[in-house]
Amino acid sequence: MTITIQYYQKMNVMLQYPESDASGTSNLPPASSSNRQPQPERVRHVLYGSLQGLDRAIKILHSLGYADPNDRCDPVPSGEPNQWLVVMTKTLLVE
């Protein structure tokens, strides 16, 4: 199992909200002008690796507040030695 610190740092940066720039304006996309209510939408993440690597990645996503460890399928063999697949489900509110 090879998981590098750079991978975790990159994952952490990807999951953070963008900060305001020097002028104080946000880098987030503009809010929709309509009065539509956000609707829940499921997105799925496919994780691929050893059982130990998958377990660690799931725990890291949970510690970052992104994913619930119970919102995933049981590991499925990928056909490659010591490689498994897990599908995680995340429900997001989308306008």
N, C-alpha and C positions, 0 to 999 in steps of 0.2 A: 504494500500500500504506500503510494507516494503522493502525499498532499503537501504542497508547499505553502509557506507563509504568504507569498505573493498572491496565491489563489484566494486566500481568505481576505487579504487586504483589498483585492480587486472586488470580491463579492461584497464586502462591507461598503465600499465606495458606491457600487452599483445600487445598493439598497437605501442609500441616504437621500434625503431630499436636497435638491439643489439650493445653494445659498444665494442670497441677494448679491448683485454686482456692486461696484463702487458707487453707483448712483442711487442705490437703495431699492432698485426695481428687482422684482423676483424673476428668476429664470424659468418659472413654471409657465405652462401654456395658459393663455387667457381663459377665464371662466366662460362657460357658455352663457349667452345672453338670454336663452330661453328659460322658462320656469319649469323645465322637465325635472322630474324627480330621478335621482340616480337609481339605476336598476342593478341588481346583483348579476354578476357574470362570472362563471367559473373558468379559470385558466388552469392548464395542467403543465407541470414541469416534469420532464423525464430525466431521472438521475441514472447514471451508468457507472459502475465500478465494483470494487470488492464489497462484501457485506460490511466490513469494518469501515471502509471509506464512506459508504452510503449512510451508515448509522451516524458517523461523525458529521457529515454534511447536513443531515436532517436536524441534528442537535444544534448545529451552528445557526441554521435558518430559524429555528425556534428561539434561540437565545437572542437573536436580532429582532425578534418580534414579528417575523415575516410569516412563518408557517407553524401550523399545529402538527406535531409529530403523528397524531392519530389520523390526519387527513391524507393518507397514502395507502397504496395497495401493498400487499405482501410482496417481498422480493421475488422476482421471476428470473430463472436462469437465462442468460443471453445466448448460450450456445458456445461461448468462449470460456476457457478455463478460468475459474475464480472471478467471473464477471457476471454481474446481476443488473437487473433493471427495476426501478421503482418509479411509479407515477405519483406525484404529489398534486393535490388539488388545492387551489387558493381561490377564494371567492372575493371579488373586488366589486366596488360600486362604480359603475360607469354611466356617464350622462349620455 
